[in-house]
Amino acid sequence: MTSSSLGEFEQLVLLAILRNGDAAYGVSILEEIRARTGRSVLRPAVYVTLRRLEQKGLVRSRMGERLPERGGRARKYYRVEPAGLALLRASKAALENMWEGLQAALNER
Amino acid sequence: MIGGGVPVVARWLLARCVPPEELEAVEGDLLEEATDHGHGRLWLVIQAGVVVLGFVVAEVGRRAGAVHAAQTVSEIFDAEGVGMEGWLKDLKVSVRSLARRPGFSAIIIATLALGIGVNTAIFSILRGAVLFNLPYDEPSRVMWHSDGWRESGGWGSSQSLPNLLDIRDQASTLADLEAYGYRSMNLAEADPPERALGLLAGPAFLSILGVHPVLGREFTEEDNLDGAPDVVLLTHGLWQERFGGGSDIVGSTVDLDGTPFTVIGVLPESFEFRPDPRLLMPLKYGGRLGEYNRRGRGLHAISRLADGATRESAQAEVASIFSRLAEAYPESNTGWTTFVHPIREFMVPESARNSLRLLSWAVAMVLLIACVNVANLLLVRSESRQRELAVRVAMGARRSRLLPVFLSESLLLGLLGGAAGVVLAYLGLPVLVSLYGASLPRADTIAIDGVVLAFAAGVSILTGLIVGILPALRVDVGRLAGQLKEGTRAVSRSGQRVRQALVVVEVALSVMLVSGAGLLLKSFQRMASIDTGLKEPEQVLVTNVTLSAGAYDGAEEWAAFFADLVRSVEGIAGVEAVGITNRLPLNGGYNVTNLYRYDDRDRVSHFVELRYVSPGFFDAVGIELLAGRQLTSADGEEGTNVVVTAELARQLFGSASDAVGGAIVFEGAEEPERIVGVVSDLKDLGRTRAAPPGIYYANGPGATAGRASILTIRVQGDPMDVLPNVRAAVNGLDPSLPVYGTRLLSDVEAQTVGVQRFNMSLFGLFAGLALLLGAVGIYGVMSYMVSERTRELGVRMALGARGGEVVRMIMKGALSLTLAGMIVGVVAALLSGRFVVELLYEVEPNDPVVLTAVVVILLGVAMAASYLPARRASSVNPVEALRHE
């Protein structure tokens, strides 16, 4: 994968961040993907991917407030950067182009 | 939030593997989710482990230069390959692919079985003998006290009650201290009569350990008074085996040494002390108090640290108290120091800990070598599977599909190897334990239990991952796709380099192990060749007889019994000489005292080991008379004539002949003793420690060994043959007496090098395995290299290269790898020498003879392992080779 295209899991993580709005952090991202895709996602995959996306400049993080239910530890919130949005749009467009006119073919099976 | 936050284990794991800037968020996420879903601490630990695994795999992937490394982890864990079905499918493929190559699979499984088997075996010994839980309350705060005689340097000598009580009263770092001792007794009620080891415990002994009886009561201060009724606490084992385990035992009486003792309680089954007592009795301070007893070292002590105190602070304080005691009572304490050790160091002897620590490293290295070998073989195979993989890639498989294929195969191999390894360990364990001999603590608890199996499973899985990850990470999807187009099998240069590096590692590890084995072998030889001073010890039967205290009254009766016994045993056919002694040769260090020359005004004090022997003792064990005469039974009547060893004669009078007729005085005594003879020296503290010289009294009413004696019987023919007759002789005099502790004097001698023999044999075994595996590794790599170069070699031969040149060329390649490995290995062996140094005797870790021998052996093995492939290379038929492509 080069930085000009997104892996499938990277797309899932970016979309989950967007769906969470301002409150996207480790647990919420993980649960979003699990709930929406029904896949059993392992925790480290999310962390390692978030870290990589941040290094590529596709997302940005900030530390939030310290919370008692987290043993006084802060959440790390993520936002999708413009570069990330651009890549998501490109992925979506590519997929839509590929899908175009295939509804009938898929429904046959 | 769940109670206690993130468990320590989980935090420790995370802190090591998660980048610091992610740590807070990851820990917080885990806690938050645990709180939301009501997960417990176990869940937290497991999740932490999963997170750690993910970060580790990502990091390993990045460092190993895997293609698109950063993506490895999400691909491995991405749902595509991770679903149970995916793994099952991969597993089926793996089973089929391994079954297709039974030879290849068998070699790998056997290699892993050796590596995992030796680790499992050593771990079960380590677990049974060293890593067990002490059944005490806060065992790390319980200390063990001992004195040390400065000249011999060690700790572990026994102590006197007046000193111990002074230390207890003055030490603020100790919450409490209690003395204890040992006394063996004849348990007459049992059938057959049993010689039972009793622990004499002061009143606070059990409360310091935090042990409470399961039945009845503990000892009180009143039980400890002189003249208090005789009471006893039974251990759980004795209660069950001898008294049927009924609760009505409390209040009943048992006969010990002819005296009735009232049972006041039973200890819990978990109770444990060293050596293993059968019953506990009150110590009764009375007779051991008073200044005269300050020199009589026969006790030890345990203590519990005060709040805030550490072992170091207690050691410092107790040592300073003791040095004040040495000033106040020089005649009892000069030349002595005192020590405080955690009780675990007493329960597990230092020699066992040292040797098992070293052996753990050795087996870890054997496993590492096995892993290197298997990784090498799998790497070779993955190269030869390039076509198959290329086809898969062309059909659209991504790395995420290929990784599980590799990993499931190597995991399967790891687990199969582990299962075979556990069988090996199960079969080999009894042999290892018996090799160690009596000095291995808790030998009866050593077994392959659930924890050991879990260890083996963990090692197997780890091994499977390690050997699989390298070939898996080297799959280059891009290159594979290209290869199919080219239609040829390109030799991977970097693959070749990796394999060569693995051989270098393997040789280096082998050098370290073989040199360790060589050093231990040399020091064992040094030690075993020390003359112990005994003659033909394999012809001497040794057995113990101890009179019951209640049945014999005083020195006259004891002496009469043993004199009768000696006469009666002398009459047995095949018996050449019979002696009795209160302590066997090589087992000294217990009855030490001071004396000086009678005519020495300065009273220069000499340490001596005191023994009471019968006149036949010297002949029986093979001690030679150097000057003067033997002891006689008349000497025993008077108790004033002594025989000394050559060393003491030299110290006191300059020579053996000058000593005869000389007079000596024991410190504190008025009347002198006269030297009538001088005999040869004994190595009394085992072979390697300097022991005090000896002095011998003739056993008799005038100088009594007491009720306990050891019979030493020199026999013509097999000494064990006379044992029934010896037993009959003892029971002819007193049918209630047990005959116990029977063995040969040569066993006593062998025991002094038991630990060394164990170290040497096992290390030698592991080094042998390392050599074997190393040879297989070199052979494998060289064979593969030859088969890869068949075409090139064919061309060379066609152009006129002779077979000899080809052999030389191939072997040169193998030798340069071996030499590189040797240089690394020798440097590593020199650097790690300090780990073996405490197990060596009169051998330096950088012993040039040993290192030279190791280099020669490894060169030989490397030459042998590369010769076969080289021969095969030289017999390449040029026409065949060229047509082949």
Interface residues (C-beta under 8 A of the other chain):
Chain A: M1 G7 E8 F9 E10 Y25 G26 V27 T37 R39 S40 V41 L42 R43 P44 A45 Y47 V48 T49 R51 R52 M63 L67 P68 E69 R70 G71 R73 A74 R75 K76
Chain B: M1 G5 V6 V18 P19 E22 E24 A25 V26 E27 G28 D29 L31 E32 E33 T35 D36 Q47 V50 V51 V52 L53 G54 F55 A58 H68 A70 Q71 V73 S74 E75 F77 D78 A79 V82 G83
